[in-house]
Amino acid sequence: MSPGFFGRHGNVYIYVPNLIGYTRVATSMLAFALAPSRPLACVAAYFLGFVADELDGRYARKLGQTSTLGVVLDMVTDRLSTAGLLSILCMQYAPDKAQARCAAASNSSTLLRLLCLAADWWYMAFLTLLILDIFSHWFQMYSTLVDGKETHKDITSQSAVVRFYYSNRIFMGFCCVSCEVLYLTVYLLSWTHTPAMQPYAAVLRLVALGALPGVLVKQITNYVQLTGAMQALVHYDQQADSKRTQGGNHNLAKKSG
């Protein structure tokens, strides 16, 4: 009997979790399109995609519709969504926009003026976070492939920091949610010079501060993950060189014999 649409049928492209994955891509693109002019709609669309990220894996396991396509779709969508959001923050905190906001905030609180004047550093911070995220996950993904593992979350040979991060789903979820909350909040803070968003500036700053610890832990994990993956790739090359050397010596011994 056919397993039906909600079973493990033959068309992987239309598995329910993969359809959710396509929806995530669409909501992320919608959020990025809205970002330059409609901040609340942008955050709503991005948040919808973030919620869908929790659903795809759950339905994949529940319906028995796990697939390699789904794993890669989920991972790539995660990375590109974060990269897109950080790119938007780079644009929102670009030096020219920062100068305009500083002029508008001349009568604001001392803290707000200081944060505004440090916008050039914010721009570089977001760019650095973007680079670190891409570096760490691509290195980790490739190191797991050459090591014969099925997913970048298979961390049996990683450091204690990365192992704890990936083995504790609640802790990992807290850190991931903290990152998204901080990035979205900082994005909204870039709009607090407008009359519509100005009343929420204090609340947004508190939310950003509350999310900061989880973000710091995640960035430390990204760095440790990157260095561990680089070490794994170097070890792989060393083993390959050793095998080639041993093979060459073995062939030479056979010829000599």
VOKESE-674698 format. One record per residue: x, y, z of N, C-alpha, C in turn; residue in three letters. Coordinates in steps of 0.2 Angstrom, whole numbers, plus 2048, in hexadecimal, padded with zeros to 3 digits. Layout:
XYZXYZXYZALA...
This chain:
8047FA800800800800804806800MET80280B7FC8068117FC806815802SER80C81880480D81B80B80982280BPRO80782480580482B805808831806GLY80583780580983D80580C83E80CPHE80983C81180C83D81881083781APHE81283281681782D81781D82E813GLY821828813828829810827826808ARG82482B8048238297FD82982B7F9HIS82882A7F382E82A7EE8308317ECGLY82C8367ED82E83D7EB8318417F1ASN8378417F183A8447F783984C7F7VAL83984F7F18388567F08328597F4TYR82D8557F48268577F78258547FEILE82A85180182A84F80882785680CTYR82385481182185A81582685E818VAL82B85B81B83186081E834864819PRO83586181383886580D83486A80BASN82D86980B82986F80982987480ELEU82A87281582B87781A83187B819ILE83787781683D87A81583C88080FGLY83987E80A838883805834889807TYR82F88880C82C88E80F830892813THR83588F81683A89381A83E897815ARG84089480F84489880B84089E808VAL83989D8078358A28048348A880AALA8338A68108328AB8158388AF817THR83E8AC8168448AF8178458B5811SER8448B380B8448B780583F8BD806MET8398BB8098348C180A8378C580FLEU8398C381483C8C781A8428CC817ALA8468C981384B8CD8108498D380CPHE8448D18088418D680383D8DB807ALA83A8DA80D8378DF81183C8E3815LEU8428E08178468E381B8488EB81AALA8498ED81484A8F48138458F9815PRO83F8F78158398FC8168348FA81CSER8338F481D82E8F28228318ED827ARG8338F082C8378EC8318338E7835PRO82D8E98378288E483B8268DE836LEU8248E08308238DA82B8298D682AALA82E8D982A8358D58288368D082ECYS8358D28348368CE83A8318C983BVAL82B8CA8398258C58398278C0834ALA8298C282E82A8BD8298308B882BALA8368BB82D83B8B883083A8B3835TYR8368B583A8348B18408308AB83EPHE82C8AC8398288A783682C8A1833LEU8318A383083689E82D83A89B833GLY83B89F83883F89C83E83B897841PHE83489884283089384583088D841VAL82F88E83A82F888836835884836ALA83B88783884188383984087D83FASP83C87F84383B87A849836874846GLU83287684182D87183F83086C83ALEU83486E83683786983083A863833ASP83E86483884185E83B83C85983FGLY83885D84283385984682E855842ARG82C85883C82885483782C84F833TYR83285083283684B82F836845833ALA83784583983883F83E83183C83FARG82C84084082583E84182283A83BLYS82383C83582183982F82583482CLEU82B83482F83082F82B833832825GLY83383982483583C81E83C83F81EGLN84083C82284783F82284A83E81BTHR84E842819852841813858846813SER85D84480F86384780E86284E80BTHR85D84F80785B85580485885A809LEU85485780E85185B81385785D818GLY85C85981A86185B81E86586181BVAL86786081586B86681286786C811VAL86086B80F85C87180E85B875815LEU85A87181A85A874821860878823ASP86687582286C87882486E87E81FMET86D87D81986E88381486A889816VAL86388781785E88D81886089081FTHR86288C82486488F82A86A894829ASP86F89282587589682487389C820ARG86F89B81B86E8A18168698A681ALEU8648A481E8608A88218648AC826SER8698A982A86D8AD82E8718B282BTHR8748B08258788B48218758BA81EALA86E8B981C86A8BE8198698C381FGLY8678C18258658C582A86B8CA82CLEU8718C682D8778CA82E8798CF829LEU8788CD8238798D281D8758D881ESER86E8D782086A8DC82186C8E1826ILE86F8DE82C8718E28318788E682FLEU87C8E382B8818E782887F8ED824CYS87A8EC8208778F281C8748F7821MET8708F482686D8F982B8728FD82FGLN8778FA83087D8FD8348838FF830TYR88290082A88790382588990A828ALA88F90C82689191382988D919827PRO88A91982188691E81F87F91F822ASP87C91982387691982787791B82FLYS87D91883187F91A838880921839ALA88392583588492C83687D92F836GLN87892D83187293083186E92F838ALA86E92983B86B92884186E92B847ARG87592C84687893084C87693784CCYS87593A84687294184686B941848ALA86793C84786093C84986093B851ALA86593885486593685B86893B85FALA86A94185C86E94686086B948867SER86494786786194986E85E943872ASN86193D87085F937873863935879SER86293087C86692E88286E92D881SER87292D88687992D88587B926882THR87792088587991A88387791987BLEU87191C87986F91B87287491F86ELEU87792487087C92886C88292486BARG88492187188A91D87188A91786CLEU88491486C88390E868883910861LEU88091686087F91885988691A856CYS88A91D85A89191F858896919857LEU89491485A89890D859895909853ALA89190C84F88E90884A893905845ALA89990984489E90683F8A08FF842ASP8A18FF8498A38F884C89D8F384BTRP8978F584C8928F184B8928ED844TRP8938F283F8938EF8388988EA837TYR89E8EB83A8A48E683A8A28E083EMET89F8E184389D8DB8488988D7844ALA8938D984188E8D583D8928D2837PHE8968D583489A8D282E89E8CC831LEU8A18CD8378A58C88398A18C283BTHR89B8C383E8978BE8408958BA83ALEU8938BD8358918BA82E8978B682CLEU89D8B882C8A38B48298A48AE82EILE8A48AF8358A58AA8398A08A4838LEU8998A68378948A183789589D830ASP8978A082B89889C82589E898825ILE8A389B8288AA8978288A989182DPHE8A68928338A588C8378A1887835SER89B888832897883830899880829HIS89C88382589F88081F8A587B820TRP8A987E8258AF8798278AC87382APHE8A787482F8A586F8338A186A82EGLN89D86C82989A86882589F864821MET8A486781E8A986381A8AD85E81ETYR8AE8608248B285B8288AE85582ASER8A885682B8A385082C8A384C826THR8A384F8208A284B81A8A8847819LEU8AE84A81A8B48468198B584181EVAL8B28428248B383D82A8AD838829ASP8A98388248A483382389E833828GLY89D83982B89783A82F89183D82BLYS88B83C82D88583E82988384582AGLU88584882F88284F831888853834THR88885A83488C85E83788B85E83FHIS88585B84188485B84888685484BLYS88985084788D84A84A89384C84DASP89484D85389A85085689E84C85BILE89E8458598A184185E8A884285FTHR8AC84585A8B384685A8B484E85BSER8AF85285D8B185985E8B285A865GLN8B48618668B686386D8B0863871SER8B18638788AC86387D8A786887CALA8A986E87A8A58748798A0872874VAL8A287086E89D86F86989986986AVAL89C86486D89885E86F89285F874ARG89486387988E86587D88986987APHE88B86E87588787287288286E86DTYR88486986988086686587C860868TYR87F85E86E87B85887287685A876SER87686187887086487C86C868878ASN86686587686286887185F86F874ARG85D86E87A85A87487E85F87A87EILE86587988086A87E88086C880879PHE86D87C87486E87E86D86888286BMET86288086C85C88486A85C88B86DGLY85E88C87485E892877863897874PHE86989487286E89886F86C89A868CYS86989686486789785D86189D85DCYS85C89C8628578A186385A8A7865VAL85F8A78698628AD86C8658B1866SER8688AE86186B8B185C8668B4857CYS8618B185685C8B38518588B9855GLU8578B985B8548BE85F8588C485FVAL85E8C38608638C98618638CD85ALEU8648C98548658CC84E85F8CF84CTYR8598CC84D8528D084B8518D6850LEU8538D68568538DB85B8578E1858THR85D8DF8578628E58558608E884EVAL85D8E484A85A8E68448548EB845TYR8508E984A84A8EE84C84D8F484FLEU8538F48538568F98568588FE851LEU85A8FC84B85C901846856905843SER85090384584A90784384890C848TRP84B90C84E84890F854849917853THR84C91984E84C92084C846923849HIS84191E84783B92084483692084ATHR83192484982B92584E82891F850PRO82791A84B82391484C827910851ALA82D90F85083190B85483590E85AMET83591485B839917860836916867GLN83091586882D91386F83090C872PRO83290886D83490186F83B900870TYR83F90686F84690586F849902876ALA84690487B8499028828478FA883ALA8418F88818408F18818448ED87DVAL8458EF8778498EC8728518EB874LEU8538F087885A8F087A85A8EA880ARG8558EA8848558E58898558DE886LEU8518DD8818508D787E8578D587BVAL85A8D98788618D88758668D687AALA8668D988086A8D88858698D1888LEU8638CF8898618C888B8638C3887GLY8638C48808658BF87B86D8BE87AALA8708C387D8778C487C87B8BE87ELEU87A8BB88487E8B588787D8AF882PRO8778AE8808778A887B87A8A9875GLY87B8AF87287E8B186C8868B086DVAL8888B287388F8B28748918AA874LEU88D8A687788F89F87888F89C871VAL88A89E86D88A89B86689089D862LYS8928A38628988A585F89E8A2861GLN89F8A18678A489D86A8A4896867ILE89E89386789E88C86489F88C85DTHR89D89185989F8928528A7892851ASN8AA8968558B18968558B5890856TYR8B288C85C8B588685E8B4881858VAL8AE8818568AC87C8508B087D84AGLN8B28848488B68858438BD882844LEU8C088484A8C788184B8C787A84BTHR8C287784E8C286F84E8C186C847GLY8BD86F8438BC86D83C8C286D838ALA8C68738398CC8748368D186F838MET8D186D83E8D68688418D486183EGLN8CE86083D8CB85983B8CD859833ALA8CD85E82F8CF85E8288D785D828LEU8DA86082C8E285F82C8E385882EVAL8E08558338E184E8358DF84A82FHIS8DA84B82B8D88478268DE847820TYR8E084D81F8E684D81A8EC84A81CASP8ED84A8238F38478258F283F825GLN8EC83D8268EB8368268EC83381EGLN8E983881A8E98368138F1836810ALA8F583A8138FC83A8118FF834813ASP8FE83381A90182D81D8FF826819SER8F98268178F78208138FA81F80CLYS8FB8258098FE825803906823804ARG90982680991082480A91181D80CTHR90C81A81090C81381190B80F80BGLN90681180790580D80190B80E7FCGLY90E8137FC9148147F791A8107FAGLY91B80F80092080B80391F804802ASN9188028039167FB8029187F97FAHIS9167FD7F69177FC7EE91E7FB7EDASN9228007F092A7FF7EF92D7F97F2LEU92A7F77F892D7F17FB92B7EB7F6ALA9257EB7F39237E57EF9277E57E9LYS9297EB7E692D7EB7E09347E97E2LYS9377EB7E893D7E97EA93E7E17EBSER9387DE7ED9387D77EF9387D37E8GLY
